[in-house]
């Protein structure tokens, strides 16, 4: 569908009827800017306006979509051509709209992930909650982007994206623990006993000793299942 050609055709038909853009706009209940955009080929009239527009300009919808007057001999051929062009045009508009939505969701989701990490304190569970919400929002955007791919490709790409986001979150969380000596956000449980706080995560354990004193320090260990007595003795052994 040639928007520029259709726009010029609308403009020529309007002039033949001695209508200004303002007058045509008033008859259709739209702004003169809308009419100007049609005639400049920037966009098309809404589908609901096709019939009244054609009645005012005394043309057929087939001629409107063709962007030219059509002889009776070519009516059928042009009609079939316009059906195909209209379907393609609609599909392109849907694709463009979906792309915009997916980009917004991706951007918003990623922003939510990073803002949750840097705004909420590591001890707060809200940071991890908002990070997961951000991941899900960005995943929806990513799924929409890959909507037109085959099922197998979509599945692989979506799983890969999930793994990538989770890996990134866990890496940022570990870096924060290692470099800034802060509690891990993504943890299964937290145990406080004596002068030690124990954080249990998926890949490692974190011990925070003397958390109420000036000589507080963090240590990172391999995953284990310490008992309460082990925790009570941990900081003593470290000292």
Secondary structure, 3 states (H helix, E strand, C coil): CCHHHHHHHHHHHHHHCCCCHHHHHHHHCCCHHHHHHHHCCCCCCCHHHHHHHHHHHCCCHHHHHHCCCCCHHHHHHHHHHHHHHHHHHHHHHHHHHHHHHHHHHHHHHHHHHHHHHHHCCCCCCHHHHHHHHHHHHHHHHHHHHCCCCCHHHHHHHHHHHHHHHHHHHHHHHHHHHHHHCCCCCCCCEEEEECCEEEEECCCEEEEEECCCCCCCEEEEEECCCCCHHHHHHHHHHHC
